[in-house]
Amino acid sequence: MSADTSKPTVSLNPPWNRILKDDTVTLICHENNSLEVNSAVWTHNNIRLEETSSRLNIVKARIQDSGEYRCQNKDSIPSEPVYLGVFAGWLLLQASAEVVTEGESFHIRCHGWRNQNVSKVTYYRNGIALKYWYDSIDMSITNVTVRDGGRYFCTGCIRRQNHTSDPLNITVKKGELAKQEEDPWREKGDRDPPPACSGCSTQQGTAVAPCESAGLRGGAGLRHRRPPHLRALMGLLARVTRAHLWDLGEDYTRYREMDARPVKLCPSIRMAIPGLISKPAAAPGGEHCHVSD
């Protein structure tokens, strides 16, 4: 059996990794099949503890009990660390997770010191009230989005006194599916779209505004905006436009001589007419002029 398959895990009961001073919590060492191990070696901040059973009980927690806990069976490697934070105060906001992915759920709880009853509870996110309950009730946030991330805290009444918890940051990460749906046409290696500009022109001098900057050749960064049916249409446009510009001949050469400024081409036109970048057009007198800026 490989080391990875025999690595144990640590769970908490109750399942909160933030507790108040004098609270009680039990850490349980599980095998990879979720069964409790027969015996375990426990460490706290890499210091070996005397406990050798599968359960480590912390009764009347102290501030110094905060830190990283690991367990290890005799035939396994140490588990991943579980962090336990012990705080002093009247109220504590507890969360089932501090980092979640879009689409998942998490729970928050307004916990009173020594499990005293908390009434008139209000939960806040980024200073805005979310929910109010006369009695202390856990709040569930399901199918989360990035907007659900932020600084959470709660207020409540203990023994007719108002108290406020310290804030807790909860981070919501984007899921892989959400990233793909956000940019479905993006191809590997594409750059971001260039900044907008005005005053772009076609070969005939017709103003086209607004459009993207002409600084990127070949329409780089725009491919991911084109669905398949549009790519086919642009390919047809490219063939027609190349043939038309090839016939301009002397008129186009004179146009370039009269206007000293380089012609700005919209990236969408560059993209549609790849021949403008590399293929020279024959000019009168045997000379060649490049149809580009």
C-alpha positions as CSV (number, residue, x, y, z in Angstrom):
1,M,0.0,0.0,0.0
2,S,1.4,3.4,-1.0
3,A,2.0,6.2,1.6
4,D,-0.7,8.4,0.0
5,T,-3.5,5.8,0.4
6,S,-2.7,5.3,4.1
7,K,-2.6,8.9,5.1
8,P,-5.2,9.5,7.8
9,T,-7.4,12.6,8.2
10,V,-8.5,14.7,11.2
11,S,-12.1,15.9,11.8
12,L,-13.6,18.1,14.5
13,N,-16.6,17.5,16.7
14,P,-18.4,20.0,16.8
15,P,-17.2,20.8,13.3
16,W,-15.9,24.4,13.9
17,N,-12.2,25.2,13.8
18,R,-12.8,28.5,15.6
19,I,-13.9,28.2,19.2
20,L,-14.1,30.4,22.3
21,K,-12.1,30.0,25.5
22,D,-13.5,27.4,27.8
23,D,-15.2,25.5,24.9
24,T,-14.8,21.8,24.4
25,V,-13.9,20.1,21.1
26,T,-12.8,16.6,20.1
27,L,-10.4,15.8,17.3
28,I,-10.9,12.4,15.6
29,C,-8.3,10.5,13.6
30,H,-9.7,8.6,10.7
31,E,-8.2,6.1,8.2
32,N,-8.7,6.7,4.5
33,N,-11.8,4.5,4.7
34,S,-13.3,7.0,7.2
35,L,-13.0,4.5,10.1
36,E,-11.4,5.6,13.3
37,V,-7.8,4.3,13.8
38,N,-7.1,1.9,16.7
39,S,-4.3,4.1,18.0
40,A,-2.7,7.3,17.0
41,V,0.2,9.6,17.6
42,W,-0.9,13.2,18.0
43,T,1.1,16.3,17.5
44,H,0.4,20.0,18.3
45,N,2.5,22.5,16.4
46,N,4.9,19.6,15.7
47,I,5.2,18.7,19.4
48,R,4.2,15.1,20.3
49,L,1.3,14.8,22.8
50,E,0.7,12.0,25.3
51,E,-2.7,11.0,23.9
52,T,-2.5,7.7,21.9
53,S,-6.2,7.0,21.2
54,S,-8.1,7.9,18.0
55,R,-9.7,10.9,19.9
56,L,-8.1,13.9,21.3
57,N,-10.4,15.8,23.7
58,I,-9.7,19.4,24.4
59,V,-11.8,20.4,27.5
60,K,-12.0,24.1,28.6
61,A,-9.9,25.2,25.7
62,R,-7.2,27.8,26.4
63,I,-5.7,30.3,24.0
64,Q,-2.4,28.3,23.9
65,D,-4.4,25.4,22.5
66,S,-4.5,27.2,19.2
67,G,-2.4,25.8,16.4
68,E,-1.9,22.9,14.0
69,Y,-2.9,19.3,14.9
70,R,-1.9,16.1,13.1
71,C,-2.4,12.5,13.8
72,Q,-0.5,9.4,12.6
73,N,-1.2,5.7,12.7
74,K,1.7,3.3,13.2
75,D,1.5,2.2,9.5
76,S,0.8,5.6,8.0
77,I,2.4,9.0,7.3
78,P,1.2,12.1,9.2
79,S,-2.2,13.5,8.3
80,E,-2.6,16.9,6.7
81,P,-2.7,19.6,9.5
82,V,-6.0,20.9,10.9
83,Y,-5.9,24.4,12.4
84,L,-7.8,25.2,15.6
85,G,-8.2,28.8,16.7
86,V,-9.1,29.6,20.3
87,F,-10.4,33.2,20.9
88,A,-11.4,35.3,23.9
89,G,-14.7,37.3,23.8
90,W,-18.4,37.2,24.2
91,L,-19.3,36.4,20.6
92,L,-17.6,34.5,17.9
93,L,-18.6,34.0,14.2
94,Q,-18.0,30.4,13.3
95,A,-17.9,29.1,9.7
96,S,-18.0,25.6,8.2
97,A,-15.4,26.8,5.7
98,E,-13.4,29.9,5.1
99,V,-12.5,29.1,1.4
100,V,-15.3,27.7,-0.9
101,T,-15.8,27.3,-4.6
102,E,-18.7,28.7,-6.6
103,G,-21.7,26.5,-6.4
104,E,-20.9,25.1,-3.0
105,S,-22.5,25.9,0.3
106,F,-21.3,27.0,3.8
107,H,-22.8,27.7,7.2
108,I,-22.1,30.5,9.7
109,R,-23.0,30.6,13.4
110,C,-23.0,33.3,16.0
111,H,-21.6,31.5,19.0
112,G,-21.8,32.8,22.6
113,W,-19.1,32.4,25.3
114,R,-19.7,29.3,27.4
115,N,-22.6,28.4,25.1
116,Q,-24.7,31.2,26.6
117,N,-28.0,31.9,24.8
118,V,-27.6,34.7,22.1
119,S,-30.8,36.6,21.1
120,K,-31.6,39.2,18.5
121,V,-28.9,37.9,16.2
122,T,-28.0,39.8,13.0
123,Y,-25.5,38.5,10.4
124,Y,-23.5,41.0,8.3
125,R,-21.4,40.8,5.1
126,N,-19.2,43.8,4.3
127,G,-21.1,45.9,6.8
128,I,-24.6,45.1,5.2
129,A,-27.1,43.2,7.3
130,L,-28.1,39.9,5.8
131,K,-30.5,38.2,8.3
132,Y,-32.0,38.9,11.7
133,W,-33.3,36.3,14.1
134,Y,-34.7,36.7,17.6
135,D,-33.1,33.5,18.6
136,S,-29.6,32.3,17.6
137,I,-29.9,30.3,14.4
138,D,-27.2,29.1,12.0
139,M,-27.3,30.8,8.6
140,S,-26.8,28.7,5.5
141,I,-25.6,30.2,2.2
142,T,-26.1,27.8,-0.7
143,N,-25.0,27.8,-4.3
144,V,-22.5,30.6,-3.6
145,T,-21.1,33.0,-6.1
146,V,-18.0,35.3,-5.9
147,R,-20.4,38.0,-4.5
148,D,-20.9,35.9,-1.4
149,G,-17.3,36.4,-0.4
150,G,-16.3,39.1,2.0
151,R,-16.0,40.1,5.7
152,Y,-18.7,38.5,7.9
153,F,-19.5,39.3,11.5
154,C,-22.6,39.0,13.8
155,T,-24.2,41.0,16.6
156,G,-26.3,39.7,19.4
157,C,-27.6,40.1,22.9
158,I,-26.2,38.1,25.9
159,R,-27.7,38.8,29.3
160,R,-29.3,42.0,27.9
161,Q,-26.0,43.3,26.7
162,N,-25.3,43.9,23.0
163,H,-22.1,42.3,21.6
164,T,-20.3,42.2,18.3
165,S,-18.0,39.5,17.0
166,D,-14.7,40.0,15.3
167,P,-14.9,39.9,11.4
168,L,-14.1,36.8,9.5
169,N,-13.0,36.8,5.8
170,I,-14.7,34.1,3.6
171,T,-13.2,33.7,0.1
172,V,-15.2,32.3,-2.8
173,K,-13.1,31.0,-5.7
174,K,-14.3,30.6,-9.3
175,G,-15.0,27.1,-10.4
176,E,-13.5,25.7,-13.6
177,L,-16.9,25.4,-15.3
178,A,-17.6,29.0,-14.6
179,K,-14.3,30.1,-16.1
180,Q,-15.1,28.2,-19.3
181,E,-18.6,29.5,-19.6
182,E,-17.3,33.1,-19.0
183,D,-15.2,32.9,-22.2
184,P,-16.4,29.9,-24.3
185,W,-14.6,31.0,-27.5
186,R,-11.2,31.6,-26.0
187,E,-8.5,29.5,-27.5
188,K,-5.3,28.4,-25.8
189,G,-2.6,31.1,-26.2
190,D,-5.0,33.9,-27.1
191,R,-4.2,37.3,-25.7
192,D,-6.7,39.6,-24.1
193,P,-8.6,42.0,-26.4
194,P,-6.7,45.2,-27.2
195,P,-7.9,48.6,-25.9
196,A,-10.6,50.5,-27.9
197,C,-9.6,53.3,-30.2
198,S,-11.4,55.6,-32.6
199,G,-10.6,56.9,-36.1
200,C,-9.8,53.5,-37.7
201,S,-10.4,53.4,-41.4
202,T,-10.9,50.9,-44.1
203,Q,-8.7,50.8,-47.3
204,Q,-11.2,53.1,-49.0
205,G,-10.9,55.7,-46.2
206,T,-14.3,55.1,-44.8
207,A,-14.4,55.8,-41.1
208,V,-15.1,52.9,-38.8
209,A,-15.7,53.8,-35.1
210,P,-15.3,52.6,-32.6
211,C,-13.0,49.7,-33.1
212,E,-10.0,48.0,-31.5
213,S,-6.5,49.3,-31.7
214,A,-4.7,48.6,-34.9
215,G,-1.5,47.8,-33.0
216,L,-2.0,44.0,-33.0
217,R,-1.6,42.3,-36.4
218,G,-3.9,39.6,-37.5
219,G,-6.6,40.4,-34.9
220,A,-4.7,38.6,-32.1
221,G,-6.9,38.4,-29.0
222,L,-10.1,38.5,-30.9
223,R,-10.3,34.9,-32.1
224,H,-12.1,33.9,-28.9
225,R,-14.9,36.3,-29.7
226,R,-15.8,34.5,-33.0
227,P,-18.1,31.5,-33.0
228,P,-17.6,28.9,-35.8
229,H,-20.3,30.3,-38.2
230,L,-18.7,33.8,-38.0
231,R,-15.3,32.4,-38.8
232,A,-16.7,30.8,-41.9
233,L,-18.3,34.2,-42.9
234,M,-15.0,36.1,-42.3
235,G,-13.1,33.6,-44.4
236,L,-15.5,34.3,-47.3
237,L,-15.1,38.0,-46.8
238,A,-11.3,37.6,-46.8
239,R,-11.3,36.0,-50.3
240,V,-13.7,38.7,-51.7
241,T,-11.8,41.6,-50.2
242,R,-8.4,40.4,-51.3
243,A,-9.5,40.1,-54.9
244,H,-11.0,43.6,-54.7
245,L,-7.9,45.3,-53.2
246,W,-5.7,43.5,-55.7
247,D,-7.5,45.3,-58.5
248,L,-7.0,48.8,-56.9
249,G,-3.5,48.9,-58.3
250,E,-2.4,52.4,-59.2
251,D,-5.3,54.1,-57.3
252,Y,-4.2,52.5,-54.0
253,T,-0.6,53.5,-54.6
254,R,-1.6,57.1,-55.2
255,Y,-3.7,57.1,-52.1
256,R,-0.7,56.1,-50.0
257,E,1.4,58.8,-51.6
258,M,-1.2,61.5,-51.0
259,D,-1.7,60.6,-47.4
260,A,1.6,60.6,-45.4
261,R,-0.1,59.1,-42.4
262,P,-0.2,55.3,-42.1
263,V,-3.6,53.8,-42.7
264,K,-5.1,52.4,-39.5
265,L,-6.7,49.1,-40.0
266,C,-9.3,47.7,-37.6
267,P,-8.1,44.3,-36.2
268,S,-11.3,42.7,-37.5
269,I,-10.3,43.8,-41.1
270,R,-6.7,42.6,-40.6
271,M,-8.1,39.4,-39.4
272,A,-10.4,39.1,-42.4
273,I,-7.6,40.0,-45.0
274,P,-4.4,38.2,-44.1
275,G,-3.1,39.0,-47.5
276,L,-2.6,42.6,-46.5
277,I,0.1,41.7,-44.1
278,S,2.5,39.7,-46.2
279,K,1.4,39.7,-49.9
280,P,2.7,42.7,-52.0
281,A,0.5,44.2,-54.7
282,A,2.0,44.9,-58.1
283,A,2.3,48.6,-58.8
284,P,2.8,50.4,-62.2
285,G,6.4,50.6,-63.3
286,G,7.4,47.3,-61.8
287,E,7.5,48.6,-58.3
288,H,5.8,46.9,-55.4
289,C,3.9,48.4,-52.5
290,H,2.9,46.5,-49.3
291,V,-0.8,46.8,-48.5
292,S,-0.2,47.3,-44.8
293,D,0.3,50.1,-42.3
